[in-house]
Amino acid sequence: MTLPTSAEGISESRLARPVGIGRAHAKAIVLGEHAVVYGAPALALPVPQLTVTASAGWSAGSSDDTGDVSLTTTGSDARPRETQASDGLRRLTAEFRATMGLTEPLHLDLILDCAIPAGRGLGSSAACARAVVLALADLFGREVSPETAFDLVQTAENVAHGRASGVDALTVGARTPLLFQAGEARELAIGCDDVCIVADSGEMGRTKDAVELLRAAFQRRSGAREQFVRQASALTDEARQALADGESARFGARLTAYHELLRTAGLSTDRIDALVEAALTAGSLGAKITGGGMGGCVIALARPEHVREVTRSLRHAGAVQTWEVPLRGHADHAR
C-alpha cells in the first residue's frame, strides 16, 4: 500500500503523521581536522548538550514540480524567522523524495529549533540536515537505515561545504566518540573518565578561508601536503592509542601538539590561542582549536576534579559559552 504524498492524502489516511519530528546533536572534532579529507584518521566527539529539533508538516501553499519547502528557524540566538530554504535542504528533500519513491510534488513546512551556534565548527548544518531527514521519515512513516540517513545528510553537506569528509554527518547522530577514516567509522575505545570542555570563542569560524589557505600553502611547497597529513595522522593515531590505554596525559599532549600544527599553518587566531593557553595554565591536560579554524571553538581535556577550574579560566579568557562533555558515560540523546 502506498503512503500518501500530499496534504490531501493525509486527510484521508492514517498511514502518515500530520507532523514529523527529528532530532540530532552537535559534534566536535578532537583530532584530525583538514587531514581527514586526504584519508587521514579523525577522532570526533558527540556533543549531546547542543541539539536541534526539526518539525516537518504540510504547507498550506501550493506545490510545484520542484517541491516547495518553507523554512522557519528558531533558536537561542534569534527570534523565530521565516527564511527561504537553503539550497542544501531543498536538495535534501528532493533526494529524500527520490529515495523513498515519492512521486507527487511536495509542499512542506520545516521548522528548525537549533541550539547549536552556527559557524563554530560544531556541525550545525549536518545536525540540521539529519534532523530534517528523521522528521521527513517520521512524517511519511518510513524507516531510514543509518546508511541512507548518512547519504542524505551528505547531500546537503556537499552543497553547503563542497567536498564533505563525512565526519559531521556521522557524529551528529552518534552516541559515543568515533574514529573516522576513509568514509568508515567505529566506536572509540575509552580508557579514562576525563572530560572534554568545548569553549566558544565568540568568533565565527571561516572554514572555506581556512581550506583555501591550507591548499595554497600545499601548492607553494612540494611535499607540504604529504608532510601535513603524515604529522596529523601520527598525532591522531597516538592519541587514539593513548585514549584506549587510559593515558590521559599522553592523550592531552597530542591535542596540544595538533593545535600547534594548525597554528603553524595559520588556522588559529589570537583569541583561540589565548583560550588554549588559559586552559593549559588552569590544569588542562591538552587543548586545541576544533573544527575548520580561523575562529570557532576550543576543546580542552581535563580530569573531572579540574573541570570547574579549567572552565572558569576559559570564561575569564573570553569564552562566551562552554559545554562539558564526558568522554564516556553520555546520557541518552538524539537517535
Backbone hydrogen bonds, N-H to C=O, Kabsch-Sander energy under -0.5 kcal/mol:
donor,donor_aa,acceptor,acceptor_aa,energy
10,I,6,S,-1.7
11,S,7,A,-1.5
12,E,8,E,-0.6
12,E,9,G,-0.9
13,S,9,G,-0.6
13,S,10,I,-1.0
17,R,138,D,-0.6
17,R,139,L,-1.2
20,G,56,A,-2.9
22,G,54,A,-2.2
24,A,52,V,-1.9
25,H,172,V,-1.7
26,A,47,V,-1.1
26,A,50,L,-2.2
27,K,122,L,-2.0
28,A,45,L,-2.2
30,V,28,A,-0.5
30,V,43,L,-3.0
31,L,43,L,-1.3
35,A,33,E,-3.0
36,V,32,G,-1.9
37,V,34,H,-0.8
38,Y,35,A,-1.8
39,G,36,V,-1.7
40,A,35,A,-1.7
42,A,180,F,-2.2
43,L,31,L,-2.7
44,A,178,L,-2.4
45,L,28,A,-3.1
47,V,26,A,-2.7
50,L,47,V,-1.5
51,T,49,Q,-0.6
52,V,24,A,-2.3
53,T,113,D,-2.0
54,A,22,G,-3.1
55,S,111,I,-2.4
56,A,20,G,-2.7
57,G,109,D,-2.4
58,W,18,P,-0.7
59,S,107,H,-2.3
67,G,64,D,-1.3
68,D,106,L,-0.5
70,S,108,L,-3.2
71,L,83,T,-1.2
72,T,110,L,-2.7
73,T,81,R,-2.7
74,T,112,L,-3.2
75,G,78,A,-0.8
76,S,114,C,-0.5
78,A,75,G,-1.1
81,R,73,T,-2.1
83,T,71,L,-2.9
85,A,69,V,-0.8
90,R,86,S,-2.4
91,R,87,D,-2.5
92,L,88,G,-2.3
93,T,89,L,-2.6
94,A,90,R,-2.0
95,E,91,R,-2.5
96,F,92,L,-2.8
97,R,93,T,-2.3
98,A,94,A,-2.2
99,T,95,E,-2.9
100,M,96,F,-2.4
101,G,97,R,-0.5
101,G,98,A,-0.8
102,L,97,R,-2.8
103,T,101,G,-0.8
108,L,68,D,-2.1
109,D,57,G,-3.0
110,L,70,S,-3.5
110,L,108,L,-0.5
111,I,55,S,-2.4
112,L,72,T,-2.9
113,D,53,T,-2.8
113,D,111,I,-0.6
114,C,74,T,-2.4
114,C,112,L,-0.8
115,A,51,T,-2.7
115,A,113,D,-0.5
120,R,117,P,-0.7
127,A,123,G,-2.7
128,C,124,S,-2.4
129,A,125,S,-2.2
130,R,126,A,-2.7
131,A,127,A,-2.5
132,V,128,C,-2.1
133,V,129,A,-2.4
134,L,130,R,-2.4
135,A,131,A,-2.1
136,L,132,V,-2.8
137,A,133,V,-2.3
138,D,134,L,-2.1
139,L,135,A,-2.5
140,F,136,L,-2.3
141,G,137,A,-0.7
142,R,137,A,-2.5
145,S,143,E,-0.5
149,A,145,S,-2.7
150,F,146,P,-2.3
151,D,147,E,-2.3
152,L,148,T,-2.4
153,V,149,A,-2.4
154,Q,150,F,-2.6
155,T,151,D,-1.4
156,A,152,L,-1.3
157,E,153,V,-2.5
158,N,154,Q,-2.8
159,V,155,T,-1.1
160,A,156,A,-2.2
161,H,157,E,-3.1
162,G,158,N,-1.3
163,R,161,H,-0.5
164,A,162,G,-1.1
170,L,166,G,-1.7
171,T,167,V,-2.6
172,V,168,D,-2.2
173,G,170,L,-1.2
174,A,171,T,-1.2
178,L,44,A,-2.5
179,L,186,R,-3.0
180,F,42,A,-3.0
180,F,178,L,-0.5
181,Q,184,E,-2.8
184,E,181,Q,-2.0
186,R,179,L,-2.1
188,L,177,P,-2.5
191,G,189,A,-0.5
191,G,243,L,-2.6
195,V,302,A,-2.9
196,C,325,V,-2.8
197,I,195,V,-0.5
197,I,300,A,-3.4
198,V,196,C,-0.6
198,V,323,W,-2.9
199,A,197,I,-0.5
199,A,298,V,-3.0
200,D,321,Q,-2.8
201,S,199,A,-0.6
201,S,296,G,-2.2
205,G,119,G,-4.5
206,R,293,G,-2.2
210,A,206,R,-2.6
211,V,207,T,-2.8
212,E,208,K,-2.2
213,L,209,D,-2.6
214,L,210,A,-2.4
215,R,211,V,-2.5
216,A,212,E,-2.5
217,A,213,L,-1.9
218,F,214,L,-2.2
219,Q,215,R,-1.9
220,R,216,A,-1.5
221,R,217,A,-1.1
224,A,221,R,-1.9
227,Q,223,G,-2.2
228,F,224,A,-2.4
229,V,225,R,-2.8
230,R,226,E,-2.3
231,Q,227,Q,-2.4
232,A,228,F,-2.7
233,S,229,V,-2.6
234,A,230,R,-2.2
235,L,231,Q,-2.3
236,T,232,A,-2.3
237,D,233,S,-2.7
238,E,234,A,-2.4
239,A,235,L,-2.3
240,R,236,T,-2.4
241,Q,237,D,-2.1
242,A,238,E,-2.4
243,L,239,A,-2.6
244,A,240,R,-2.1
245,D,241,Q,-2.1
246,G,242,A,-0.6
246,G,243,L,-0.8
247,E,242,A,-2.6
248,S,246,G,-1.3
251,F,247,E,-2.3
252,G,248,S,-3.0
253,A,249,A,-2.2
254,R,250,R,-1.4
255,L,251,F,-1.4
256,T,252,G,-2.0
257,A,253,A,-2.1
258,Y,254,R,-2.2
259,H,255,L,-2.0
260,E,256,T,-2.0
261,L,257,A,-1.8
262,L,258,Y,-2.2
263,R,259,H,-3.2
264,T,260,E,-2.6
265,A,261,L,-1.1
266,G,263,R,-1.8
267,L,262,L,-2.5
273,D,269,T,-2.8
274,A,270,D,-2.1
275,L,271,R,-1.9
276,V,272,I,-2.4
277,E,273,D,-2.4
278,A,274,A,-2.3
279,A,275,L,-2.3
280,L,276,V,-2.2
281,T,277,E,-2.5
282,A,278,A,-1.5
283,G,280,L,-1.3
284,S,279,A,-2.6
285,L,301,L,-2.5
286,G,301,L,-0.8
288,K,299,I,-1.8
290,T,297,C,-2.4
294,M,267,L,-3.8
296,G,203,E,-2.2
297,C,120,R,-0.6
297,C,290,T,-0.9
298,V,199,A,-2.4
299,I,288,K,-2.8
300,A,197,I,-2.4
301,L,286,G,-2.9
302,A,195,V,-2.5
306,H,303,R,-2.2
307,V,303,R,-0.6
307,V,304,P,-0.9
310,V,306,H,-2.5
311,T,307,V,-2.8
312,R,308,R,-2.5
313,S,309,E,-2.2
314,L,310,V,-2.3
315,R,311,T,-2.3
316,H,312,R,-2.4
317,A,313,S,-1.6
318,G,315,R,-1.5
319,A,314,L,-2.5
320,V,200,D,-2.5
321,Q,200,D,-0.7
323,W,198,V,-2.2
325,V,196,C,-3.3
325,V,323,W,-0.6
327,L,194,D,-2.3
